Amino acid sequence: MSRDTAPILEIRGLKRHFAVSRGLFSSKTMLKAVDGVDFSVMPQESFAVVGESGCGKTTLARLLLALDRPTAGEVLFEGNNIFSLRRGALRRLRRDMQIIFQDPYSSLNPRMTVEELLMEPFVIHGIGAPAERRERVKRLMDACGLAQSKISSYPHEFSGGQRQRIGIARALALNPKLVIADEPVSALDVSIQAQILNLLKDLQNEMRLTYVFISHDFSTVRHLCQRIAVMYLGRVVEMGQTESLLGNPQHPYTEALLSAIPIPDPNIEKKRTRVILTGDVPSPLAPPSGCHFHPRCRYATEACKSRTPELSETQPGHWAACPVLPFAQKPSAAALIH
Amino acid sequence: MDPVLSVKDLRVGFRTERGFLRAVDGISYDLHAGQTLAIVGESGSGKSVHALSILRLLPEPPAEIVSGEITFAGRDLLKLSLSEMRKIRGNRIAMIFQEPMTSLNPVLTIGDQISEAVILHQKVSQAKAMAKAVDLLKKVGIPHPSERVKDYPHQFSGGMRQRAMIAMALSCDPDVLVADEPTTALDVTIQAQILELMRDIQKESKMGIVLITHNLGVVAEMADEVCVMYAGRQMEGAGVSELFKDPRHPYTRGLLNSVPSLYGRKDRLEAIAGQPPELVSEVPGCPFEPRCSKAMAHCKTERPTRFEPAAGHYSYCWMEDAKSQ
């Protein structure tokens, strides 16, 4: 990936607010699911958006695919704002942008066979003659590790991992450029997760795909992605190269998230110091003032209660929305992982 | 020291239209006071069915406890009458579940639900039981417990609900806590809080914990002893450091290798090929044989016996037999 190529995806000032009424007579409150997100993704890059439940990552995924409309901001796909496209143009664009869903149980129509499921994208977009479509379905099944003998089977006849392979094959049917994967392995068992992660990696190399990976799990993301953005309550709090972000987190929230992950090695578990956050993630309906993270932050100062921090570059390519941590002496950040 | 809970050759199955499904097929272990035994396995390994059978919570039929002994306080739980079992369940042996939302009653307050067990097992007044509920909520770290005790489950967040479940489980100071994927539905930062809470309580009360999980990170953090299950069978077991340092069974090794790690460089994950078997058909040999790269001819036909490569470390794998010869 060279520095001078244009990004395939550019997100600028993206906001999605929902009006939520809490009762019949009370006034509506704004739920700021996505509240000012900026980043760009380069062709053939894997970019991860990581956060806990309620941070807005799934709303963001829906916006990136124009499945929802933003309150403000734009999403540029190869330079065109997807929200200002006409229907026909948007439909053509959809071939290039696909999604892989989390739940392989509910995202496949139970009354369609594998062949029908994989044929559907070609039918919808009017691609190829029936014989050619069949051929392409078979090739897709091969590429995604599905036995061709199962071509007339229904989703319930497959295991979870196999079903996720069908979901991936469907997403890749039309040779997309960008694939948004919304927690693609979190419903699967570990031994199957590894198979699917390897498959996604292989397919990326073969088909020159760009991934936006939505996840709550740093360890799976680390395997696949070059860059990571961490979200908290609708905002990106930190963004950087995978190794830099994991090895030297610049935002207290990232630091705590990393520290919370149990490491499958009892010797490391016994030795490491952990930052255990107190309290729950605040309700997005009433986020704390200033920096949203300040009530749970061990570095918070008075100023954090009133000032909303902006992302700033702390090291080349590494951005954090925290004016305190990058300059504080961090006792354990590096020791958290190593 | 005698174990607080001892399971011997437990076999549990279900009668289905397609035949007899062997969900748990010969599990044995000892749990000691103040210790945590982690049962690790993937979906369909029988780890939850085994947990439910300890508390006799499986509906019989379709479930059927084929054989085995579960010894607790000198008695075999599988031989107790339902009313005797009721005195133990929730009192001496408590359980917490994966889904804190579905395992709490949505139309009763948190306080009512916690005090229910206290009133039932300790025969105290309603007011005393409610006071105990407030104490318990305080102990599990719920802020403003005397007000929150009047809340309904939907007013609690996921982490708070799991804390309430733990409070309920602790209400009668149990000797054994069976925790079935207690943090799987929670975010990592909340998971860290709940695991810390369980450890603190265990330190104080010396209860034994049977922790059922699929997460090897949670195992490394919490367990003293580990037992790895696959397709209803016990594959391997050892002390936690020993198991991670020297895994013997090819399935355990596969499992450890397939976890993406946060440190070290692994470009490609070593996935275990294939799928877990269907339990309906009888497996005469080792159930892992079709996926095992080390499989030998007799792995398909002969059920592996228990080998002990080191003290306190066992593996059900014919490779151990080959090594020892």
Interface residues (C-beta under 8 A of the other chain):
Chain A: E52 S53 S159 G160 G161 Q162 D189 V190 S191 I192 Q193 A194 Q195 L197 N198 K201 H216 F218 S219 T220 R222 H223 L246 A256 L257 L258 S259 A260 I261 P262 I263 P264 D265 P266 N267 I268 E269 R274 I276 L277 T278 D280 V281 I337 H338
Chain B: E42 S43 S157 G158 G159 M160 D187 V188 T189 I190 Q191 A192 Q193 L195 E196 H214 N215 L216 G217 V218 V219 A220 E221 A223 V240 S241 F244 K245 G254 L255 L256 N257 S258 V259 P260 S261 L262 Y263 K266 R268 L269 E270 A271 I272 A273 Q275 P276
